[in-house]
Amino acid sequence: YFQGKQIFTPQNTPGLPTGIERITMELVNLDMRELSNFWTAVGSKHLPSVIYKFRMVSISEDLILEELREITAVESNPKVG
């Protein structure tokens, strides 16, 4: 399913909750050692298996934690430590 539809947006997925701009699915390719280590850490068997990386962009326009001043200059201090 995710091979044919890797990007979910409010336009192509009407049931997506408000505030979520996009969810992206990416197939993760692991070698056998990495795959075995992953499933050992999870505590499950890995026959057969597929791993996807989920990425989500969530916009909260009304949630401003703090306003910062504009950066007007950048200084370098080579004598740190």
C-alpha positions in Angstrom: 0.0 0.0 0.0 2.7 2.5 1.0 4.7 1.7 -2.2 1.9 3.2 -4.2 1.0 6.0 -1.8 4.0 7.4 0.0 2.7 10.9 0.7 -0.5 11.7 2.6 -1.9 15.2 2.6 -5.3 16.7 3.5 -6.0 16.8 -0.3 -5.5 13.1 -1.0 -6.5 11.8 2.5 -9.6 13.6 3.7 -9.5 11.8 7.2 -6.2 13.4 8.1 -6.5 15.3 11.4 -6.5 19.1 11.2 -3.1 20.6 11.6 -1.2 17.8 9.9 0.2 19.1 6.6 1.8 15.9 5.4 2.8 12.4 6.4 5.5 10.7 4.3 6.4 7.0 4.3 9.9 5.9 3.2 11.0 2.3 2.9 14.1 1.6 4.9 16.7 -0.8 3.5 18.7 -2.5 6.2 21.3 -5.2 5.7 20.7 -8.6 7.4 22.8 -7.7 10.5 21.0 -4.4 11.0 17.6 -6.0 10.5 18.5 -8.8 13.0 19.7 -6.2 15.5 16.5 -4.2 15.1 14.2 -7.1 15.7 16.3 -8.4 18.6 16.0 -4.9 20.3 12.3 -4.9 19.7 12.0 -8.5 21.0 10.2 -10.0 18.1 10.9 -12.2 15.1 11.6 -10.8 11.7 10.3 -13.3 9.1 9.1 -11.6 6.8 9.4 -7.9 7.6 9.4 -4.5 6.1 10.4 -1.3 7.9 9.1 2.2 7.0 10.3 5.6 8.2 7.3 7.9 9.0 7.8 11.6 8.7 5.1 14.1 9.7 4.8 17.8 9.3 2.4 19.3 11.8 1.7 23.1 11.8 0.5 24.8 15.0 -0.1 28.4 13.9 -1.6 29.5 17.1 1.2 28.0 19.3 4.0 30.5 19.7 6.3 29.7 22.6 8.5 32.7 22.5 9.3 35.6 20.2 13.0 36.2 19.7 14.8 39.3 18.5 16.2 39.6 15.0 19.8 38.4 14.5 21.7 41.3 13.2 25.3 40.1 13.4 27.3 36.9 13.8 30.5 36.9 15.9 33.3 34.3 15.9 35.3 33.5 19.1 38.3 31.3 18.1 39.7 31.2 21.7 37.0 29.0 23.3 38.1 26.8 26.2 
